[in-house]
């Protein structure tokens, strides 16, 4: 028995050595390795020198920066107590300022801003490239906040306590060192904290596994442990959920990316909520606990269908009883994209054929009543801010050719009015939007939007860019982008937004039909749209490009390795590409619910069929791909893009590669960096597709 064990260990060691030798580019996974950064700098320098020489580069950069820095941008509100808070960047505030205005003056259209925190000044003082990552305030007066700051834009943050009256950090206030963690106030002297508490307190995905209560004036090491998850979970965190003046301490344990176990901490004990693990929690209103189903749920012989929005009597739920009301059951072409609450009303943003509709729901006499908001049609509505002290709220409307408009609204009487609109940064009257459907390989009809000049000729020569994502139940909706307008449409480009499976456009099933072993559906949907554009004589492969970031970067990586015949340009941003090692890199393990586990042979069997890094072949006619990532991306490892480029270059393929030294998963930390990225991207696309 002992001999067999030793033999097995020896064989395992040989296998590991073989695997290490097999991936000869693994050294590029060392984020700040000297050799790796030398490779990165050489590639980035060559790419910038080439693309910045393109005739359109400077024009695109200048226009993009002017748009990003424009003072005519909308100052979107976050309402906390009697103030509106806003984070703002412009040419004088490169890293941004966190500021506030009295709610009354903001509501009247004349905000009086006072700067609370200047990130540029803080960065200079601390000699750290700080990036503001949000705040969590002390209810109900919000005199103090927990400010999250990232070094260079990554997901890991330092959390510091801030006093809004003195406009300074508290010297002996709450402080959490850098971690992918979270904290919020229970009361003035207590926080609920999930962070890196030391060895054995983080999951394999790199997120906290423990939740503790931290009393002011005590060391972090002496916090009270109230819940402990498993190392194999994605994460465990805690927060306070409010129902008017009542606050409930919630513990959220995520065994996988798409499952959550919900617990309430009350009277020094844990109560598990008896709801489906895959249900999405939306909050509490008037003692009604709101959830959306991601699978069918049968209770007392009655089945509630996937996608349905439900409410449960919360005090009864805490006792183990389920008193359920149906709020909304979407049809096969609809999905719920957003749920928010004012003091008395429930706001539901519904997608119908990828077009937004806004509804107000009231809970009266034990039933939900619905009233539609007569908001603008044929575009995207976003609920921007709600006021928990009243029924006041703000929503945004936009589509591809209508600039973003912020509306001030009141849910109690269903009224709204224009608060502020973006100026038209380009002449949209020249363009029109059409919605089509393409038939995918399995016969499913896949919707997409196309924006093009009204006088466009279907002569097969139009430079056409398809943007797609296709994952994690994220819906791609119509949006107004001034930079896309000036950098692409005005230069003769056609823009296409793909609503492929894997997204949430038609509800949870639309997503589930693109998960794990069904992922090829996502890629086939993209090819169907691309081929439909060619069949309509809008373009040809010579003039057709595709763009995607993160999961979308994986999508376009698959696209050019599976169908190099379809595209002449590929923009692959902050991508996943090595699908054999993705679960071992940074937050990768958290996405196994989406892609599968490559360490399980039967799951690797379907993953390896599309993993771009493993499907590269010599002697192919690949397009010259433009890869873009960030050294400080601590979510999707920059090693994915680095290794792909190195492998392609060694095979003799020409690539373009640029790695920003900061920016995190967003790719950029400042408006200048965003403008530079824009200019390089569209210069590349115009060079390849025009």
matplotlib code that plots the C-alpha trace (Angstrom):
import matplotlib.pyplot as plt

x = [0.0, 2.8, 4.6, 1.5, 1.1, 4.7, 4.3, 1.2, 3.0, 5.9, 3.6, 1.7, 5.0, 5.9, 2.5, 2.9, 6.4, 5.0, 2.2, 4.6, 6.8, 3.7, 2.8, 6.1, 4.5, 3.5, 6.2, 4.0, 1.5, 4.0, 2.2, 5.2, 7.9, 10.9, 11.0, 7.2, 7.1, 9.9, 7.8, 4.7, 6.6, 8.1, 4.7, 2.9, 5.5, 5.4, 1.6, 1.2, 3.9, 2.0, -1.5, -0.8, 0.6, -2.7, -4.3, -7.4, -5.6, -5.2, -8.7, -10.3, -8.1, -8.9, -12.7, -12.8, -11.0, -13.2, -16.3, -15.0, -14.0, -17.1, -18.8, -22.0, -22.0, -24.8, -23.9, -25.8, -27.1, -26.8, -29.3, -28.3, -30.4, -30.7, -27.8, -27.1, -23.6, -21.7, -18.2, -16.8, -13.8, -12.7, -9.5, -8.9, -9.7, -8.0, -8.6, -11.8, -13.6, -16.3, -18.8, -22.2, -25.1, -28.1, -30.9, -33.3, -30.9, -30.1, -33.8, -34.5, -31.9, -29.3, -26.9, -24.5, -21.5, -19.0, -16.0, -15.6, -12.6, -10.1, -8.6, -5.8, -4.7, -4.9, -2.9, -0.2, -0.1, 0.1, 2.2, -0.3, -2.4, -5.7, -8.9, -12.2, -14.3, -17.4, -18.7, -21.1, -22.8, -24.1, -27.9, -29.9, -27.9, -24.9, -22.4, -19.8, -18.9, -16.7, -14.6, -13.2, -10.0, -8.1, -4.4, -4.4, -8.0, -8.0, -10.8, -8.9, -9.6, -8.5, -11.5, -11.2, -13.7, -14.5, -16.3, -18.4, -18.4, -14.7, -14.2, -11.4, -10.6, -10.9, -7.5, -8.6, -11.6, -12.3, -9.6, -9.4, -6.2, -6.2, -8.4, -11.2, -13.6, -16.6, -17.8, -21.0, -22.4, -24.7, -24.7, -22.3, -20.0, -20.4, -19.5, -20.3, -17.1, -16.0, -12.3, -8.9, -8.6, -5.5, -4.5, -7.5, -10.0, -10.2, -11.8, -10.0, -11.6, -9.8, -12.8, -13.6, -15.1, -15.9, -18.3, -17.6, -19.0, -16.4, -16.9, -15.3, -12.1, -11.3, -8.5, -9.7, -8.3, -10.8, -13.9, -16.9, -17.2, -20.8, -20.5, -17.9, -18.3, -16.2, -12.9, -14.4, -17.2, -16.9, -17.4, -19.3, -20.2, -22.5, -24.5, -27.6, -30.9, -33.3, -37.1, -37.8, -36.4, -35.9, -32.5, -31.7, -28.2, -27.9, -25.2, -24.8, -22.9, -22.2, -21.2, -21.0, -21.4, -25.1, -26.1, -26.6, -27.5, -29.2, -29.1, -30.4, -28.4, -30.8, -30.6, -27.2, -28.3, -28.5, -31.8, -31.5, -34.1, -36.0, -35.9, -34.2, -30.4, -30.4, -33.1, -32.0, -32.8, -34.0, -34.7, -37.6, -40.6, -43.4, -42.4, -42.5, -39.2, -38.7, -37.0, -36.7, -36.6, -33.9, -35.5, -39.0, -40.0, -42.8, -44.4, -47.4, -48.1, -48.0, -45.2, -43.8, -42.0, -38.5, -38.0, -41.0, -40.8, -42.2, -42.7, -42.9, -44.1, -40.7, -41.7, -43.5, -40.5, -38.2, -40.6, -40.3, -43.6, -44.0, -46.8, -46.1, -47.5, -46.7, -45.6, -44.7, -44.3, -42.5, -43.3, -40.8, -39.6, -39.3, -37.0, -36.7, -33.6, -33.8, -35.8, -35.5, -37.5, -38.6, -40.1, -43.5, -43.2, -41.5, -40.0, -39.6, -37.6, -38.9, -37.2, -39.5, -37.7, -34.7, -36.6, -37.2, -40.5, -40.8, -43.5, -44.6, -45.9, -47.9, -48.7, -52.3, -54.7, -52.3, -51.9, -49.6, -51.0, -49.2, -49.0, -46.9, -44.7, -45.2, -41.5, -39.9, -40.0, -37.6, -34.5, -32.9, -34.3, -32.1, -33.3, -30.4, -31.3, -34.1, -34.9, -35.8, -37.2, -39.8, -41.1, -38.8, -36.5, -34.5, -34.3, -32.2, -33.3, -31.1, -30.8, -28.2, -29.1, -30.8, -28.4, -28.8, -31.5, -32.0, -35.6, -36.8, -39.8, -42.3, -43.6, -46.5, -48.3, -46.5, -45.1, -41.8, -40.0, -36.7, -33.9, -30.9, -29.9, -26.5, -25.7, -25.6, -21.9, -22.5, -25.3, -27.6, -30.1, -27.9, -28.4, -31.1, -31.5, -32.9, -33.6, -33.2, -33.1, -30.7, -31.2, -28.6, -27.3, -29.9, -32.8, -33.1, -33.8, -31.2, -32.0, -29.5, -29.5, -27.8, -27.0, -26.0, -26.2, -29.7, -28.1, -25.9, -25.6, -25.8, -22.7, -20.8, -18.1, -19.3, -16.8, -19.0, -18.3, -20.2, -20.1, -21.1, -20.7, -22.9, -22.5, -23.4, -27.0, -25.8, -28.2, -26.8, -29.2, -29.3, -26.9, -25.8, -22.1, -20.7, -17.3, -18.7, -20.5, -17.5, -14.9, -16.9, -20.3, -19.1, -16.2, -18.5, -18.8, -21.8, -22.3, -24.1, -25.1, -25.6, -28.1, -26.7, -27.5, -25.5, -27.0, -30.2, -32.2, -35.0, -34.6, -32.7, -33.2, -31.6, -28.5, -28.7, -28.8, -25.3, -23.7, -21.1, -21.6, -24.1, -21.5, -21.1, -24.6, -23.1, -20.4, -22.8, -25.2, -22.4, -21.5, -25.2, -25.4, -22.1, -23.3, -26.7, -24.9, -23.0, -26.1, -27.8, -24.9, -24.0, -20.5, -18.0, -15.4, -12.8, -14.8, -16.2, -14.8, -15.8, -15.2, -15.7, -14.2, -13.8, -16.2, -16.7, -12.9, -13.2, -16.0, -14.0, -11.0, -13.1, -14.5, -11.2, -9.8, -13.0, -14.0, -11.0, -12.8, -15.5, -13.5, -10.7, -10.4, -10.8, -10.6, -10.0, -10.2, -9.2, -10.0, -10.1, -8.2, -6.5, -9.5, -7.4, -5.9, -8.5, -9.8, -6.3, -5.8, -7.1, -10.9, -11.2, -12.4, -15.6, -16.7, -16.8, -20.6, -20.6, -17.9, -17.4, -14.3, -11.4, -9.9, -12.9, -12.1, -15.7, -16.0, -12.6, -13.8, -16.2, -14.1, -11.0, -13.0, -13.2, -10.4, -8.7, -5.2, -5.4, -7.0, -4.3, -2.9, 0.0, -0.6, -4.0, -5.2, -6.0, -6.8, -4.3, -5.9, -5.7, -5.4, -5.9, -5.5, -4.3, -1.4, -3.6, -6.5, -7.0, -10.1, -9.2, -5.4, -3.4, -1.5, -4.4, -3.7, 0.1, 0.4, -1.9, 0.1, 3.4, 2.2, 0.7, 3.9, 6.0, 3.8, 4.5, 1.2, 1.2, -0.7, -1.3, -0.9, -1.3, -1.3, -2.2, -0.1, -3.2, -7.0, -8.0, -10.6, -12.1, -8.8, -8.5, -8.3, -8.4, -10.2, -6.8, -6.3, -9.8, -9.3, -6.0, -7.6, -10.5, -8.1, -6.0, -9.0, -10.8, -7.6, -7.0, -10.5, -10.5, -7.0, -8.3, -11.9, -12.1]
y = [0.0, 2.3, 1.6, 2.4, 5.7, 6.7, 5.7, 7.9, 10.8, 10.4, 10.2, 13.3, 15.2, 14.2, 15.3, 18.7, 19.1, 18.2, 20.7, 23.5, 22.7, 22.6, 26.2, 27.9, 31.3, 30.9, 33.4, 36.1, 35.5, 37.1, 40.5, 42.6, 40.3, 42.1, 39.9, 40.0, 43.8, 44.1, 42.1, 44.3, 47.6, 46.5, 45.4, 48.5, 50.9, 49.4, 49.4, 52.9, 54.2, 52.5, 53.4, 57.0, 57.6, 56.8, 59.8, 59.8, 59.2, 62.8, 63.9, 61.0, 61.6, 65.4, 64.9, 62.0, 64.0, 67.0, 64.9, 63.2, 66.5, 68.5, 70.4, 69.8, 66.2, 65.2, 65.2, 62.0, 62.0, 59.6, 60.7, 60.2, 62.0, 65.7, 65.7, 64.6, 63.1, 62.9, 61.8, 64.1, 64.1, 66.8, 68.4, 70.1, 67.0, 64.1, 61.6, 63.2, 64.8, 63.5, 66.2, 67.0, 69.5, 70.1, 68.0, 70.9, 73.0, 70.0, 69.2, 72.8, 72.5, 74.7, 72.4, 74.1, 71.7, 71.5, 69.3, 66.7, 64.7, 65.6, 62.3, 64.2, 66.0, 62.7, 60.9, 63.6, 63.7, 59.8, 59.3, 56.7, 56.6, 56.4, 55.5, 56.3, 53.1, 54.3, 54.9, 53.5, 56.0, 56.1, 56.0, 58.2, 61.5, 60.3, 62.4, 59.7, 57.5, 54.5, 55.4, 52.7, 53.6, 51.4, 51.6, 52.0, 50.9, 47.2, 45.6, 45.4, 48.5, 50.3, 51.4, 54.6, 56.4, 59.9, 62.8, 65.0, 67.9, 68.2, 67.0, 64.7, 61.1, 60.3, 59.8, 57.1, 56.0, 52.7, 51.5, 48.3, 47.5, 46.6, 43.6, 42.6, 43.2, 45.2, 47.0, 48.9, 50.6, 48.8, 51.9, 54.7, 52.5, 49.1, 47.8, 44.6, 43.6, 41.0, 41.3, 39.5, 38.7, 36.7, 33.1, 30.9, 33.7, 34.1, 31.9, 30.3, 33.0, 35.7, 37.0, 37.0, 33.9, 35.4, 38.0, 39.8, 42.6, 45.3, 47.6, 51.1, 51.3, 47.6, 45.9, 44.3, 41.0, 41.1, 41.4, 39.1, 36.3, 35.8, 33.6, 31.5, 30.2, 27.6, 28.2, 26.8, 29.4, 32.4, 34.8, 35.5, 39.1, 41.0, 44.2, 46.0, 45.8, 48.5, 48.6, 52.2, 52.8, 49.1, 47.6, 43.9, 42.4, 40.1, 37.5, 36.5, 33.3, 32.5, 28.9, 29.7, 32.8, 32.2, 30.9, 32.7, 31.4, 34.3, 34.5, 37.1, 37.8, 38.7, 38.4, 36.8, 34.0, 33.1, 32.5, 31.0, 32.3, 29.5, 30.8, 29.2, 29.5, 30.9, 33.6, 37.2, 39.4, 42.9, 44.2, 44.9, 47.3, 47.5, 44.1, 42.6, 40.7, 41.0, 38.2, 37.2, 33.6, 32.1, 28.7, 27.3, 27.2, 25.0, 25.9, 24.1, 22.5, 25.8, 26.4, 29.9, 30.2, 31.1, 34.9, 35.8, 38.7, 37.7, 39.1, 37.3, 38.6, 39.1, 38.6, 35.4, 34.3, 34.7, 32.2, 29.8, 30.6, 31.5, 34.0, 34.7, 37.3, 37.5, 41.0, 40.3, 37.2, 38.3, 36.5, 34.7, 38.0, 40.0, 40.2, 42.3, 44.4, 46.5, 46.8, 49.8, 51.2, 54.6, 55.1, 53.6, 52.3, 49.6, 50.6, 47.8, 48.3, 45.7, 44.8, 43.9, 42.9, 44.7, 48.0, 49.4, 50.0, 51.5, 50.5, 51.6, 49.0, 49.7, 47.1, 47.7, 45.4, 42.5, 42.9, 44.5, 47.1, 48.2, 51.6, 52.2, 55.3, 57.0, 57.5, 57.9, 54.8, 52.8, 53.1, 52.3, 53.4, 53.3, 54.0, 56.3, 57.3, 56.8, 58.7, 56.4, 59.4, 60.1, 58.8, 61.1, 59.3, 59.9, 57.9, 58.2, 57.6, 57.2, 55.3, 55.2, 58.6, 60.3, 61.8, 60.7, 62.6, 62.6, 62.9, 63.9, 61.9, 61.2, 57.7, 58.7, 60.6, 59.1, 62.4, 63.2, 66.0, 66.6, 67.5, 67.7, 66.4, 65.8, 68.1, 66.4, 65.8, 64.6, 65.2, 62.2, 63.3, 61.6, 58.1, 55.6, 52.6, 49.3, 46.1, 42.7, 39.1, 36.5, 32.7, 30.9, 27.5, 25.7, 27.8, 30.4, 33.9, 36.3, 40.1, 42.8, 46.6, 48.3, 52.0, 53.4, 56.5, 57.0, 57.2, 54.1, 52.0, 48.2, 47.8, 45.4, 48.0, 49.6, 49.3, 47.5, 46.9, 44.3, 44.7, 41.7, 40.3, 37.1, 36.1, 36.3, 37.3, 40.8, 42.5, 44.7, 47.6, 50.6, 53.4, 56.8, 57.1, 60.5, 58.9, 56.1, 58.8, 61.0, 58.2, 55.7, 56.8, 60.2, 58.4, 56.2, 53.2, 51.0, 49.9, 46.7, 45.7, 42.0, 40.5, 37.0, 34.2, 34.2, 37.6, 38.4, 40.1, 37.5, 36.4, 33.8, 31.0, 33.2, 33.2, 29.5, 28.5, 29.9, 28.4, 25.7, 22.9, 25.2, 27.9, 27.2, 28.7, 32.1, 31.9, 30.6, 33.5, 36.0, 34.3, 34.2, 38.0, 38.5, 36.4, 38.2, 41.5, 40.0, 38.5, 41.9, 43.3, 45.7, 44.5, 41.7, 39.9, 42.4, 45.3, 43.5, 43.8, 42.6, 44.0, 42.7, 43.0, 40.7, 37.8, 39.6, 39.4, 35.6, 35.8, 37.6, 35.4, 32.4, 34.2, 34.8, 31.3, 29.5, 31.7, 33.7, 33.9, 36.2, 39.2, 41.5, 43.3, 42.1, 44.3, 42.0, 43.9, 42.7, 39.2, 35.6, 33.4, 30.6, 28.6, 25.8, 28.0, 30.7, 29.3, 29.6, 33.2, 36.0, 35.9, 33.2, 30.4, 32.5, 32.0, 28.3, 28.5, 30.2, 28.3, 25.0, 23.6, 22.8, 20.5, 18.1, 16.0, 15.9, 19.7, 20.4, 18.3, 21.0, 24.0, 22.9, 22.9, 26.7, 27.9, 30.5, 29.9, 26.2, 26.5, 28.7, 26.9, 27.7, 28.5, 30.1, 33.4, 35.1, 38.8, 41.2, 41.3, 44.3, 43.2, 45.7, 45.1, 46.6, 45.7, 46.5, 44.4, 42.1, 40.5, 39.1, 38.4, 40.3, 37.1, 35.9, 38.6, 38.6, 34.8, 34.9, 37.6, 35.9, 32.6, 34.3, 36.3, 33.2, 31.5, 34.4, 36.3, 40.1, 41.4, 44.8, 44.8, 47.6, 47.3, 50.3, 50.4, 51.2, 51.2, 47.9, 45.9, 49.1, 49.5, 53.3, 55.4, 58.9, 60.7, 61.0, 57.3, 56.6, 59.1, 57.4, 54.0, 55.3, 56.8, 53.7, 51.4, 53.3, 54.2, 50.4, 49.7, 52.4, 51.2, 47.6, 48.0, 51.2]
z = [0.0, 0.9, -2.4, -4.3, -2.5, -3.2, -6.8, -7.1, -5.5, -7.9, -10.9, -9.6, -9.4, -12.9, -14.2, -12.4, -13.9, -17.3, -17.0, -15.8, -18.9, -21.1, -20.3, -21.0, -20.6, -17.0, -15.9, -17.3, -14.4, -12.0, -12.0, -11.0, -12.1, -13.7, -16.8, -17.1, -16.9, -19.4, -21.8, -21.0, -21.5, -24.8, -26.2, -24.9, -26.2, -29.7, -29.8, -28.6, -31.0, -33.9, -33.0, -31.9, -35.4, -37.1, -38.7, -36.5, -33.1, -32.0, -33.1, -31.2, -28.1, -28.0, -28.5, -26.0, -23.3, -23.9, -23.5, -20.3, -18.8, -19.9, -17.1, -18.9, -17.8, -15.4, -11.7, -10.8, -7.2, -4.3, -1.6, 2.0, 4.6, 3.8, 1.3, -2.2, -2.7, -5.9, -7.2, -9.9, -12.2, -14.6, -16.0, -12.6, -10.6, -12.4, -9.7, -8.6, -5.7, -3.4, -2.7, -1.5, -1.9, 0.3, -1.0, -1.3, -3.5, -5.7, -6.1, -7.2, -9.9, -8.2, -6.3, -3.9, -3.9, -1.1, -1.5, 1.2, -0.1, -2.8, -4.1, -6.0, -2.8, -0.8, -3.5, -3.4, 0.4, 0.8, -2.4, -3.5, -6.7, -4.8, -6.7, -4.9, -4.7, -2.8, 0.7, 3.3, 5.6, 9.2, 9.3, 9.9, 9.9, 7.8, 9.8, 9.2, 6.3, 5.7, 2.6, 0.3, -1.4, -3.9, -4.7, -8.5, -9.1, -8.1, -6.2, -2.9, -0.8, 2.3, 4.4, 6.5, 8.7, 7.6, 9.4, 7.1, 9.5, 9.9, 6.3, 7.5, 8.4, 12.1, 13.5, 15.9, 13.8, 12.2, 9.8, 7.7, 5.9, 2.2, 1.4, -0.9, 2.1, 3.1, 6.2, 7.2, 10.3, 12.6, 14.8, 15.6, 17.6, 15.9, 12.4, 10.7, 9.0, 6.4, 5.6, 5.7, 9.4, 8.8, 7.9, 7.0, 6.8, 3.0, 0.4, -2.5, -4.6, -2.6, -0.7, 3.1, 4.6, 8.1, 9.3, 12.6, 14.8, 15.6, 18.6, 18.5, 20.5, 20.4, 18.2, 15.0, 16.2, 19.1, 17.0, 17.7, 15.2, 14.3, 11.1, 9.3, 5.8, 4.0, 2.3, -1.0, -1.0, -3.2, -0.2, 3.0, 4.0, 6.2, 5.9, 7.4, 5.5, 6.4, 6.4, 7.1, 10.6, 11.4, 10.6, 10.2, 10.3, 7.2, 6.6, 3.0, 2.3, -1.4, -1.9, -5.7, -7.8, -8.4, -5.0, -1.6, 1.8, 3.7, 7.5, 10.0, 13.1, 15.9, 19.7, 19.4, 17.2, 13.5, 11.7, 8.2, 5.7, 4.1, 0.5, -2.6, -2.6, -6.1, -5.5, -5.8, -2.8, -3.4, 0.1, 2.5, 2.1, 4.6, 6.1, 2.6, 1.8, -2.0, -3.9, -7.6, -8.6, -10.7, -10.9, -10.3, -6.6, -5.3, -1.9, -0.6, -3.9, -5.8, -8.3, -8.8, -12.1, -12.9, -13.2, -11.0, -8.5, -5.1, -1.6, 1.7, 5.1, 6.7, 10.4, 9.5, 7.4, 10.5, 12.3, 9.4, 7.8, 4.1, 3.2, -0.4, -2.8, -6.5, -7.6, -11.3, -13.5, -16.7, -20.0, -22.2, -23.9, -20.7, -17.6, -14.5, -14.8, -11.6, -8.4, -6.0, -3.1, -1.9, 1.5, 0.5, -3.0, -5.0, -8.3, -10.9, -14.2, -16.7, -20.0, -22.8, -26.0, -24.5, -24.1, -20.7, -18.9, -15.4, -13.0, -9.5, -7.1, -3.9, -1.2, 0.0, 1.8, 1.4, -2.4, -4.8, -7.2, -10.3, -12.1, -15.2, -15.4, -18.7, -19.2, -22.7, -24.8, -27.0, -24.8, -21.5, -18.1, -15.0, -11.5, -10.3, -6.8, -4.3, -1.0, 1.9, 3.7, 1.0, -2.3, -4.3, -6.8, -10.0, -13.1, -16.3, -19.9, -23.0, -26.2, -28.9, -30.4, -27.4, -24.9, -21.3, -19.5, -15.7, -14.5, -11.1, -10.1, -7.3, -6.8, -4.6, -7.4, -10.4, -11.7, -13.3, -15.0, -16.8, -14.4, -16.7, -20.1, -21.6, -24.6, -28.0, -28.4, -32.0, -34.6, -34.0, -36.6, -39.3, -37.7, -37.2, -34.9, -36.0, -34.1, -35.8, -34.9, -36.3, -36.2, -34.2, -34.9, -32.8, -34.3, -31.4, -32.6, -31.2, -31.0, -31.8, -32.4, -35.3, -35.4, -38.8, -41.0, -42.5, -46.0, -45.5, -48.6, -48.3, -50.5, -48.3, -47.5, -44.2, -41.3, -38.7, -35.0, -33.0, -29.2, -27.1, -23.6, -23.1, -19.5, -15.8, -16.7, -17.7, -20.1, -22.9, -23.3, -25.6, -24.4, -25.5, -25.9, -27.0, -27.6, -29.7, -31.7, -32.4, -32.7, -34.7, -36.1, -37.4, -39.1, -41.1, -38.7, -38.1, -34.5, -33.4, -29.9, -29.6, -27.1, -27.1, -24.6, -21.3, -20.7, -18.9, -21.7, -21.6, -18.0, -16.0, -18.6, -21.3, -19.0, -18.1, -21.8, -22.1, -19.0, -18.6, -21.1, -23.0, -23.6, -27.3, -27.7, -26.7, -29.4, -32.0, -31.3, -32.0, -35.3, -36.3, -35.8, -37.7, -40.6, -40.6, -41.1, -44.0, -45.5, -45.4, -47.5, -44.7, -44.5, -45.2, -43.0, -44.3, -42.7, -39.7, -36.2, -32.7, -29.2, -25.7, -22.2, -19.3, -20.0, -23.3, -23.8, -23.5, -26.0, -28.7, -27.9, -28.8, -31.8, -33.6, -32.7, -33.8, -36.7, -37.9, -41.3, -39.9, -38.5, -39.5, -36.2, -32.6, -29.5, -26.5, -23.2, -19.7, -20.9, -19.6, -22.1, -20.3, -19.2, -17.7, -15.1, -14.7, -11.4, -9.9, -10.8, -8.6, -8.3, -11.0, -8.6, -8.0, -11.7, -11.8, -11.5, -14.8, -16.7, -14.9, -13.0, -15.3, -12.7, -13.1, -16.2, -17.6, -17.2, -18.7, -21.6, -22.7, -21.5, -23.5, -26.8, -26.6, -24.3, -26.6, -25.1, -25.8, -29.3, -30.9, -33.9, -36.2, -39.8, -39.4, -40.9, -37.6, -37.5, -35.9, -32.4, -30.1, -26.5, -23.6, -19.9, -16.6, -14.4, -11.4, -12.4, -9.4, -10.7, -14.1, -14.0, -16.6, -17.2, -19.5, -22.1, -21.6, -22.2, -25.2, -26.8, -26.1, -27.5, -30.6, -31.2, -30.9, -33.5, -35.9, -35.5, -35.3, -32.3, -30.6, -26.8, -24.3, -20.5, -18.4, -15.2, -13.2, -13.6, -12.2, -14.0, -15.5, -17.3, -16.5, -13.4, -14.9, -17.8, -19.6, -19.4, -20.7, -23.6, -24.5, -24.5, -26.6, -29.1, -29.4, -29.7, -32.5, -34.3, -34.5, -35.7, -38.4, -39.5, -39.9, -41.1, -43.2]

ax = plt.figure().add_subplot(projection="3d")
ax.plot(x, y, z, "-o")
ax.set_aspect("equal")
plt.show()
